[in-house]
Amino acid sequence: MRLKLPASHMALPARFKRTSLPAQLDQIVHKTRRNAEMARSLAVTMSLIDIRNNTPTQLKR
């Protein structure tokens, strides 16, 4: 039988702001930023994987 603990909120120092966005991995890119054919006024952002810090790429070497 497992005991479920309620999620606790961690107190942040005054200099840190709490964001409403969940924590994300570096490899995950938001859906709207993934599309290379966006509006021309916006800069095109492409996802780059940091090979040095990416575990799956280190395993393939």
N, CA, C and O atoms as CSV, one atom per row, in Angstrom:
chain,resi,resn,atom,element,x,y,z
A,1,MET,N,N,0.844,-1.181,0.000
A,1,MET,CA,C,0.000,0.000,0.000
A,1,MET,C,C,0.886,1.240,0.000
A,1,MET,O,O,1.741,1.405,0.870
A,2,ARG,N,N,0.675,2.098,-0.973
A,2,ARG,CA,C,1.502,3.293,-1.087
A,2,ARG,C,C,0.856,4.464,-0.363
A,2,ARG,O,O,-0.367,4.607,-0.336
A,3,LEU,N,N,1.688,5.276,0.209
A,3,LEU,CA,C,1.234,6.481,0.881
A,3,LEU,C,C,1.440,7.654,-0.065
A,3,LEU,O,O,2.563,7.911,-0.498
A,4,LYS,N,N,0.372,8.365,-0.388
A,4,LYS,CA,C,0.481,9.503,-1.300
A,4,LYS,C,C,0.602,10.785,-0.490
A,4,LYS,O,O,-0.229,11.076,0.370
A,5,LEU,N,N,1.634,11.530,-0.776
A,5,LEU,CA,C,1.842,12.802,-0.099
A,5,LEU,C,C,1.309,13.933,-0.967
A,5,LEU,O,O,1.419,13.872,-2.191
A,6,PRO,N,N,0.738,14.954,-0.360
A,6,PRO,CA,C,0.266,16.088,-1.165
A,6,PRO,C,C,1.449,16.874,-1.716
A,6,PRO,O,O,2.519,16.916,-1.108
A,7,ALA,N,N,1.245,17.486,-2.859
A,7,ALA,CA,C,2.307,18.295,-3.464
A,7,ALA,C,C,2.521,19.533,-2.608
A,7,ALA,O,O,1.576,20.265,-2.314
A,8,SER,N,N,3.744,19.758,-2.217
A,8,SER,CA,C,4.043,20.924,-1.384
A,8,SER,C,C,4.669,22.015,-2.239
A,8,SER,O,O,5.369,21.737,-3.213
A,9,HIS,N,N,4.411,23.238,-1.868
A,9,HIS,CA,C,4.981,24.375,-2.583
A,9,HIS,C,C,6.273,24.783,-1.895
A,9,HIS,O,O,6.329,24.895,-0.671
A,10,MET,N,N,7.295,25.002,-2.682
A,10,MET,CA,C,8.583,25.363,-2.141
A,10,MET,C,C,8.670,26.880,-2.035
A,10,MET,O,O,8.305,27.588,-2.974
A,11,ALA,N,N,9.134,27.370,-0.937
A,11,ALA,CA,C,9.277,28.810,-0.766
A,11,ALA,C,C,10.449,29.301,-1.609
A,11,ALA,O,O,11.544,28.743,-1.552
A,12,LEU,N,N,10.210,30.341,-2.384
A,12,LEU,CA,C,11.250,30.903,-3.237
A,12,LEU,C,C,11.801,32.169,-2.601
A,12,LEU,O,O,11.055,32.926,-1.982
A,13,PRO,N,N,13.102,32.407,-2.748
A,13,PRO,CA,C,13.650,33.673,-2.275
A,13,PRO,C,C,13.006,34.842,-3.019
A,13,PRO,O,O,12.431,34.661,-4.092
A,14,ALA,N,N,13.105,36.024,-2.453
A,14,ALA,CA,C,12.442,37.202,-3.012
A,14,ALA,C,C,12.942,37.531,-4.417
A,14,ALA,O,O,12.192,38.103,-5.208
A,15,ARG,N,N,14.185,37.185,-4.748
A,15,ARG,CA,C,14.722,37.567,-6.054
A,15,ARG,C,C,14.238,36.662,-7.183
A,15,ARG,O,O,14.410,37.003,-8.353
A,16,PHE,N,N,13.636,35.512,-6.858
A,16,PHE,CA,C,13.119,34.603,-7.875
A,16,PHE,C,C,11.621,34.812,-8.034
A,16,PHE,O,O,10.902,34.998,-7.052
A,17,LYS,N,N,11.160,34.780,-9.268
A,17,LYS,CA,C,9.735,34.917,-9.541
A,17,LYS,C,C,9.179,33.545,-9.903
A,17,LYS,O,O,9.809,32.783,-10.637
A,18,ARG,N,N,8.014,33.243,-9.391
A,18,ARG,CA,C,7.355,31.980,-9.711
A,18,ARG,C,C,6.703,32.119,-11.084
A,18,ARG,O,O,5.968,33.076,-11.329
A,19,THR,N,N,6.966,31.183,-11.963
A,19,THR,CA,C,6.371,31.215,-13.290
A,19,THR,C,C,5.209,30.243,-13.344
A,19,THR,O,O,5.170,29.264,-12.599
A,20,SER,N,N,4.270,30.515,-14.221
A,20,SER,CA,C,3.123,29.628,-14.361
A,20,SER,C,C,3.411,28.494,-15.339
A,20,SER,O,O,2.590,27.589,-15.492
A,21,LEU,N,N,4.564,28.531,-16.000
A,21,LEU,CA,C,4.917,27.493,-16.961
A,21,LEU,C,C,5.567,26.309,-16.253
A,21,LEU,O,O,6.332,26.508,-15.310
A,22,PRO,N,N,5.285,25.094,-16.682
A,22,PRO,CA,C,5.931,23.936,-16.069
A,22,PRO,C,C,7.393,23.837,-16.502
A,22,PRO,O,O,7.788,24.407,-17.519
A,23,ALA,N,N,8.170,23.125,-15.740
A,23,ALA,CA,C,9.573,22.919,-16.095
A,23,ALA,C,C,9.655,22.102,-17.374
A,23,ALA,O,O,8.916,21.132,-17.543
A,24,GLN,N,N,10.548,22.487,-18.274
A,24,GLN,CA,C,10.660,21.804,-19.550
A,24,GLN,C,C,12.097,21.363,-19.780
A,24,GLN,O,O,13.036,21.981,-19.279
A,25,LEU,N,N,12.256,20.304,-20.532
A,25,LEU,CA,C,13.577,19.857,-20.934
A,25,LEU,C,C,14.090,20.743,-22.053
A,25,LEU,O,O,13.302,21.388,-22.745
A,26,ASP,N,N,15.395,20.783,-22.239
A,26,ASP,CA,C,15.979,21.595,-23.296
A,26,ASP,C,C,15.589,21.091,-24.678
A,26,ASP,O,O,15.523,21.878,-25.623
A,27,GLN,N,N,15.330,19.792,-24.814
A,27,GLN,CA,C,15.038,19.230,-26.123
A,27,GLN,C,C,13.588,19.454,-26.549
A,27,GLN,O,O,13.262,19.293,-27.725
A,28,ILE,N,N,12.717,19.819,-25.614
A,28,ILE,CA,C,11.308,20.020,-25.947
A,28,ILE,C,C,11.113,21.453,-26.419
A,28,ILE,O,O,11.511,22.399,-25.740
A,29,VAL,N,N,10.500,21.607,-27.581
A,29,VAL,CA,C,10.261,22.928,-28.146
A,29,VAL,C,C,8.757,23.107,-28.278
A,29,VAL,O,O,8.046,22.175,-28.654
A,30,HIS,N,N,8.279,24.295,-27.972
A,30,HIS,CA,C,6.851,24.572,-28.048
A,30,HIS,C,C,6.344,24.393,-29.475
A,30,HIS,O,O,7.083,24.645,-30.426
A,31,LYS,N,N,5.098,23.962,-29.638
A,31,LYS,CA,C,4.558,23.646,-30.957
A,31,LYS,C,C,4.632,24.828,-31.915
A,31,LYS,O,O,4.964,24.645,-33.086
A,32,THR,N,N,4.332,26.033,-31.445
A,32,THR,CA,C,4.344,27.186,-32.346
A,32,THR,C,C,5.756,27.552,-32.767
A,32,THR,O,O,5.939,28.146,-33.830
A,33,ARG,N,N,6.744,27.220,-31.978
A,33,ARG,CA,C,8.127,27.532,-32.331
A,33,ARG,C,C,8.741,26.455,-33.210
A,33,ARG,O,O,9.815,26.659,-33.775
A,34,ARG,N,N,8.072,25.306,-33.335
A,34,ARG,CA,C,8.612,24.203,-34.115
A,34,ARG,C,C,8.391,24.409,-35.617
A,34,ARG,O,O,9.149,23.883,-36.432
A,35,ASN,N,N,7.373,25.158,-35.978
A,35,ASN,CA,C,7.027,25.344,-37.375
A,35,ASN,C,C,7.967,26.367,-38.007
A,35,ASN,O,O,8.018,27.514,-37.562
A,36,ALA,N,N,8.711,25.967,-39.036
A,36,ALA,CA,C,9.665,26.877,-39.672
A,36,ALA,C,C,8.976,27.875,-40.587
A,36,ALA,O,O,9.569,28.898,-40.928
A,37,GLU,N,N,7.732,27.607,-40.998
A,37,GLU,CA,C,7.012,28.508,-41.891
A,37,GLU,C,C,6.045,29.392,-41.110
A,37,GLU,O,O,4.839,29.379,-41.359
A,38,MET,N,N,6.570,30.140,-40.187
A,38,MET,CA,C,5.752,31.044,-39.393
A,38,MET,C,C,5.642,32.387,-40.102
A,38,MET,O,O,6.140,32.559,-41.215
A,39,ALA,N,N,4.985,33.332,-39.442
A,39,ALA,CA,C,4.854,34.672,-40.006
A,39,ALA,C,C,6.234,35.265,-40.250
A,39,ALA,O,O,7.161,35.046,-39.470
A,40,ARG,N,N,6.363,36.005,-41.321
A,40,ARG,CA,C,7.678,36.529,-41.691
A,40,ARG,C,C,8.193,37.580,-40.722
A,40,ARG,O,O,9.398,37.823,-40.661
A,41,SER,N,N,7.300,38.208,-39.964
A,41,SER,CA,C,7.740,39.239,-39.028
A,41,SER,C,C,8.448,38.642,-37.816
A,41,SER,O,O,9.232,39.322,-37.153
A,42,LEU,N,N,8.169,37.369,-37.526
A,42,LEU,CA,C,8.804,36.727,-36.382
A,42,LEU,C,C,10.102,36.049,-36.808
A,42,LEU,O,O,10.208,35.521,-37.915
A,43,ALA,N,N,11.064,36.071,-35.932
A,43,ALA,CA,C,12.323,35.385,-36.225
A,43,ALA,C,C,12.092,33.879,-36.157
A,43,ALA,O,O,11.396,33.391,-35.267
A,44,VAL,N,N,12.669,33.160,-37.084
A,44,VAL,CA,C,12.511,31.708,-37.112
A,44,VAL,C,C,13.458,31.113,-36.080
A,44,VAL,O,O,14.665,31.355,-36.111
A,45,THR,N,N,12.897,30.338,-35.176
A,45,THR,CA,C,13.717,29.686,-34.157
A,45,THR,C,C,13.688,28.191,-34.405
A,45,THR,O,O,12.617,27.598,-34.538
A,46,MET,N,N,14.836,27.596,-34.465
A,46,MET,CA,C,14.944,26.156,-34.673
A,46,MET,C,C,15.526,25.538,-33.402
A,46,MET,O,O,16.348,26.152,-32.720
A,47,SER,N,N,15.101,24.348,-33.101
A,47,SER,CA,C,15.607,23.686,-31.910
A,47,SER,C,C,16.972,23.077,-32.200
A,47,SER,O,O,17.175,22.419,-33.221
A,48,LEU,N,N,17.884,23.306,-31.297
A,48,LEU,CA,C,19.224,22.732,-31.395
A,48,LEU,C,C,19.453,21.869,-30.162
A,48,LEU,O,O,19.165,22.292,-29.042
A,49,ILE,N,N,19.957,20.690,-30.360
A,49,ILE,CA,C,20.230,19.797,-29.244
A,49,ILE,C,C,21.700,19.934,-28.883
A,49,ILE,O,O,22.583,19.783,-29.728
A,50,ASP,N,N,21.942,20.223,-27.618
A,50,ASP,CA,C,23.308,20.337,-27.136
A,50,ASP,C,C,23.875,18.922,-27.021
A,50,ASP,O,O,23.528,18.186,-26.097
A,51,ILE,N,N,24.735,18.548,-27.947
A,51,ILE,CA,C,25.230,17.176,-28.029
A,51,ILE,C,C,26.063,16.809,-26.802
A,51,ILE,O,O,26.064,15.654,-26.376
A,52,ARG,N,N,26.766,17.778,-26.238
A,52,ARG,CA,C,27.611,17.471,-25.083
A,52,ARG,C,C,26.783,17.063,-23.873
A,52,ARG,O,O,27.208,16.213,-23.090
A,53,ASN,N,N,25.588,17.667,-23.709
A,53,ASN,CA,C,24.782,17.411,-22.520
A,53,ASN,C,C,23.583,16.516,-22.796
A,53,ASN,O,O,22.720,16.376,-21.930
A,54,ASN,N,N,23.502,15.908,-23.968
A,54,ASN,CA,C,22.369,15.069,-24.314
A,54,ASN,C,C,22.757,13.603,-24.125
A,54,ASN,O,O,23.631,13.092,-24.825
A,55,THR,N,N,22.112,12.939,-23.187
A,55,THR,CA,C,22.471,11.565,-22.841
A,55,THR,C,C,22.313,10.584,-24.003
A,55,THR,O,O,23.215,9.770,-24.204
A,56,PRO,N,N,21.217,10.607,-24.788
A,56,PRO,CA,C,21.106,9.635,-25.888
A,56,PRO,C,C,22.216,9.767,-26.922
A,56,PRO,O,O,22.655,8.758,-27.474
A,57,THR,N,N,22.680,10.982,-27.199
A,57,THR,CA,C,23.753,11.122,-28.177
A,57,THR,C,C,25.080,10.644,-27.607
A,57,THR,O,O,25.948,10.198,-28.357
A,58,GLN,N,N,25.249,10.730,-26.303
A,58,GLN,CA,C,26.480,10.231,-25.699
A,58,GLN,C,C,26.511,8.707,-25.732
A,58,GLN,O,O,27.581,8.110,-25.846
A,59,LEU,N,N,25.347,8.079,-25.633
A,59,LEU,CA,C,25.297,6.616,-25.657
A,59,LEU,C,C,25.596,6.064,-27.041
A,59,LEU,O,O,26.082,4.940,-27.162
A,60,LYS,N,N,25.311,6.839,-28.099
A,60,LYS,CA,C,25.518,6.371,-29.464
A,60,LYS,C,C,26.964,6.487,-29.916
A,60,LYS,O,O,27.332,5.911,-30.940
A,61,ARG,N,N,27.781,7.204,-29.191
A,61,ARG,CA,C,29.181,7.386,-29.585
A,61,ARG,C,C,30.000,6.146,-29.354
A,61,ARG,O,O,31.198,6.136,-29.634
